[in-house]
Every structure is written in C-alpha cells, then in structure tokens.
Amino acid sequence: MYPGASHITGIYHIHSDFSYDGKNCLAEIATWAKNNRLDFVLLTEHDVGFDQEKFDDYCRQCSKHSGDVLLVPGIEYEVVHQGAIIHIGAIGLSLLLDRNIIEQGLLPLVEAIHRHGGLAILHHPNNIKGVLNKKLIEPFDFIELWNTKFDCGFAPNLQFLHWLQGMNSKGPYLVSADIHEVDRFGKANIAFIDMDIKSDTLQLSIIAHGMRQRRYLCRTGSWRFSPDGKCQTPNRLYRLLPVVCLIKKKVFRFARFFIPEKYRKAVFNRVNRSWIR
C-alpha cells in the first residue's frame, strides 16, 4: 500500500518462533501479513530466553524480512509487582534491557523503556486489576484494553473500561488478538490498527508518531474502538455481548471445580472461535 498512501493498516502483539510459544518464523508472518493486506506488524516476543546476541539477530531478521510489510521488533517483558505477574510491551528499543532493570519493578522498567526511546504498553491489564492504580497506569504510552486471547474473543469487557475511566485514565487504548499461530487467524478475527498517516516511506518513527497523535482506530470483528475507548457496533444487540462475555467467564471460572483443565480450555477456545468468526 506504501509509498504515498493516506491510510495504513497493521497489527500489534504477535509472537514469532523467537518466542518459546510462537509457532511461525518471521518469513511466514511476513507472507501471512501481506496476504491479509497489512502494512506493518508490531511484534512482541517474550523476553524469556533472550540475551543481547539473540535480540540483535531478531532485529536483523525483522529487517531482512521487511519488504511489502514492515516487521517491527518488540519485546514483551514480564515483571512481578505485589505478587502479580505483569506483561509490558516495548516497541522501538535498540537494545535488550538488562535483567537488573526488570527486577527493580514495574515503574523502573517503564522508565527504562522511555529512556531508550521505546513505547511502553500495558498488556491485558484486566488480569491484574487488583494491583493497578492511577500511579501505575499513567506512565504507559498505551493500554491494551481488549486482548481477545486473555479476555473474551467476541466482546470487550466494558466494565473494565469504565473502571479505568473512573481513575481518569484516557488511554490511549489498543486492541490485540495476541497471535501465536497465524494459521488460526483470518480477516474476521484479526485485531487491526488502521492509521490515518501519509508518508513516502513506512518507518517505525512514522507509526509511533501517528499512534502518539491518536491518529488510529482499532477494529476486530464488528467492533470499532477509538484511542479514547469509544466503541462502535453495527447495532444495539452487540451491546449485550459484553454482558454475555462476563457471564461466560464466570461460568468457566466455576467450571474449574469439576471439569479438568485441558477439557475446559478446549471448550473455551471452541466457543471463542465460533463467536468471533
């Protein structure tokens, strides 16, 4: 679609086989992204198993396989705060942050990401609601409002959005599908980022600037989200889906007492896929 386009589309939060749980190599992801008419892919590899040598190779491979689609290397850091495991996405770093920084805690890690010119994104915060407060949320550049892998595949948790807004959090918000295997995803269930920017070349700096300026819209299925969390749906019936989502999650939470985990997950994934496609 580039150069010279006034509209580009990409995705955020995808893992390649540089992550321990990623199924696809970068070449496969690039081909898949091109087939789905994407212009950029913001990757988020787990920091587990990474050192600077592997990170350098990761960046080189992203550059090598960038052509019709820009592959942007990113890392998903895991930090412990008040006993809770928190995942933080970092995009735009030129080096792998030292393990000592991660062990210092959540806010020092975010400060280090900013100090090295990166964007800091709070991942699936609904899972760690119990330890969040305004002071911890404010330093992030973006908040992953809806993660269709960890939350619910067919509807966002609007109650959690209202909880965030109750702390005067204005985002900006992102939506992701947290992709680990591209063959499971088609146009119906990718979480797209549509950006209204124009340039002769596509670079991370241009994407980052457009995102900071909130010149984007997230969409997945029939849902559309603006950076401030306002959502659009094709009709009012869709407004019932978040309620169904919460009921379903509570049912599956209760089911853990009498249904083995492997069967419970299989059913949960089947229900999600049937709704989202």
C-alpha positions, 0 to 999 in steps of 0.5 A: 500500500506504501509509498504515498498512501493516506491510510495504513493498516497493521497489527500489534502483539504477535509472537514469532518462533523467537518466542518459546510459544510462537509457532511461525518464523518471521518469513511466514508472518511476513507472507501471512501479513501481506496476504491479509493486506497489512502494512506493518506488524508490531511484534512482541516476543517474550523476553524469556530466553533472550540475551543481547546476541539473540535480540540483535539477530531478531532485529536483523531478521525483522529487517531482512524480512521487511519488504511489502510489510514492515516487521517491527521488533518488540519485546514483551517483558514480564515483571512481578509487582505485589505478587502479580505477574505483569506483561509490558510491551516495548516497541522501538528499543535498540537494545535488550534491557538488562535483567537488573532493570526488570527486577527493580519493578514495574515503574523502573522498567517503564522508565527504562523503556522511555529512556531508550526511546521505546513505547511502553504498553500495558498488556491485558491489564484486566488480569491484574486489576487488583494491583493497578492504580492511577500511579501505575497506569499513567506512565504507559504510552498505551493500554491494551484494553481488549486482548481477545486471547486473555479476555473474551474473543467476541466482546470487550469487557466494558466494565473494565473500561469504565473502571479505568475511566473512573481513575481518569485514565484516557488511554490511549487504548489498543486492541490485540488478538495476541497471535501465536499461530497465524494459521488460526487467524483470518480477516474476521478475527484479526485485531487491526490498527488502521492509521490515518498517516501519509508518508513516502516511506513506512518507518517505525518513527512514522507509526509511533508518531501517528499512534502518539497523535491518536491518529488510529482506530482499532477494529476486530470483528464488528467492533470499532474502538477509538484511542479514547475507548469509544466503541462502535457496533453495527447495532444495539444487540452487540451491546449485550455481548459484553454482558454475555462475555462476563457471564461466560467467564464466570461460568468457566471460572466455576467450571474449574471445580469439576471439569479438568483443565485441558477439557475446559480450555478446549471448550473455551477456545471452541466457543471463542472461535465460533463467536468471533468468526 
